[in-house]
């Protein structure tokens, strides 16, 4: 069922062109709106369902001239069938404990984020993120959001080592993964994929139909992993479309 929101609450703005962080020699523009404090969760739900993403109290989506490479992606929970490799990724992380915590930034989380950015995205737009930046990313919002921490099991009853975190919005029709980061030295665990797979499981347990992954960027190696999950729904001009078969099929169909 399509949700409607009072557009009189929203004013949309267009950013100036800037270098695209995903595709070389291209420029990006975004349309964005400030989420209202009084009804931010409902408005965020509706905007996410039509291709927007949230950053703090701003909802945005690409509005690039002559480029449509950014495609919103979500996983349909009831149709999802775990592949053999995905089941192995889940099994490799059975020793981790998941903790749902309030959207409150901690220095432990920030230290893990810094190690992740240094190892994986040293030249990215978030590489210079400071502690106040991280606090704002986590806490500056009026939507329903929380953090999932993944920790090793402790032998002394205290908290185990923090190996992964993800900021998650709870929506009326699913879980939206806003941003995830993890210990870059634990490559054997496939933590990036595991976080997504674990949220497919959690959405199923709570009868939520979708896990929102943000944008798949056609032609970007950084974003290629998103269409390795199958089945996946991609937002096309005619609406959300189910695609089966992963990256090769998705690329061929677009």
Residue, then its C-alpha position, 0 to 999 in steps of 0.5 A: x500500500x502506497x503511503x502519502x506524506x504532507x508535501x507542504x512540510x517539505x522543501x526540496x533543494x538541488x546541490x551544485x555539481x561535484x565530482x562523483x565518488x563512484x564513477x570517474x570523470x562524472x559529476x553528481x547532483x542530489x535533491x534533498x529535503x530536511x526531515x520534519x522533526x514532528x513526523x520525520x519517521x513517517x516521511x522518511x518511510x515514504x521517501x525511502x520507498x521511492x528511492x531516497x536515503x537518509x543522512x542525519x535529518x536529511x533525505x536525499x536521492x541522486x539527480x544527476x544530469x545524463x546519468x542514471x547509474x544509481x539504482x535503489x536496491x532492497x532485498x525481499x525477505x519472504x522470497x530470499x533463499x540463502x545460497x551455499x556460500x551465504x550459509x557458510x558466511x552465517x556459520x562463520x560468524x555463529x560465535x558473534x553476539x548481536x546487541x541492539x543498542x540505542x543510537x548513541x555514539x561511543x568512542x569504541x565504535x568510533x575507533x572501529x570506524x576509523x580503522x575501517x575507513x583507513x583500511x578500506x576507504x582511505x581516499x573516500x569522502x568519509x576518510x576525514x570523519x571526526x568524532x563530532x561528525x560521527x556523533x552527528x551521523x548517529x544521533x542527529x535524527x528524529x526517525x526510528x533508528x538504532x545500532x547493532x553491535x556484533x561482538x565476540x563472546x566474552x569468557x569473563x561475563x563482560x562485553x566481548x570485542x567489538x568487530x562490527x557495527x551497523x546503523x539501522x532505521x526501523x521502517x514500517x515495511x523493513x530495515x534500512x541499513x544506513x551505514x555499516x563498518x567492521x574490523x578490516x583485519x577479519x576478512x575471513x568472516x565476510x562481515x559486510x555480507x554477514x551484516x546484510x544476511x543477518x538483517x534478512x534473518x532479523x527482518x523475517x523474524x519480525x515479519x518485515x518484508x524488506x531490507x533496504x541496501x541503499x544505492x547500487x551504482x552500475x559500473x562501480x566496483x565499490x557497489x558491485x557487491x549489492x547485486x550479488x544478493x539474489x533475489x533483489x528488487x531494483x527501483x526502476x522508473x516503472x517501480x520496484x522490480x524483482x531481479x533474480x540471478x545476481x550481478x550478471x542478470x541485473x546488469x543485463x536487464x538494465 
